[in-house]
Amino acid sequence: MRSRAFTLLEVLLVLIVLTAVRVPLLQVLSTGLLVSDEVKNTNTAAILAQKKLEELRNTAFASISSEAKTTIESYSAYRRQVIVSTPQTNLKDVQVIVFWRPTTGVETSISIETFISNF
């Protein structure tokens, strides 16, 4: 009569198959976490840029001016620059750029641009 126990060869084959499946699965999970962090950083930068644009829209037209790249208060990982040009009288082209360094170490930025008029 034959025993119903697993042989050593069967156990080793199952372990090899499980390991082969687990490695790609862990790589997918790791990539997903990295992408999730990058999306969070991009969303935060976009919100900070939009917030600054709203602040400038509520500023007197004559007071709207460029700002050098500086660290954003309460968001030390982010820096912001404002570039203002006057393409014609009573019209300002305002560009807000927010910079940050993701885990890759390469500085990344997002830019939002709008026109503000004095009419």
Secondary structure as UniProt FT lines:
FT   HELIX           8..57
FT   HELIX           61..63
FT   STRAND          67..72
FT   TURN            73..74
FT   STRAND          75..88
FT   TURN            89..90
FT   STRAND          91..100
FT   TURN            103..104
FT   STRAND          108..117
//
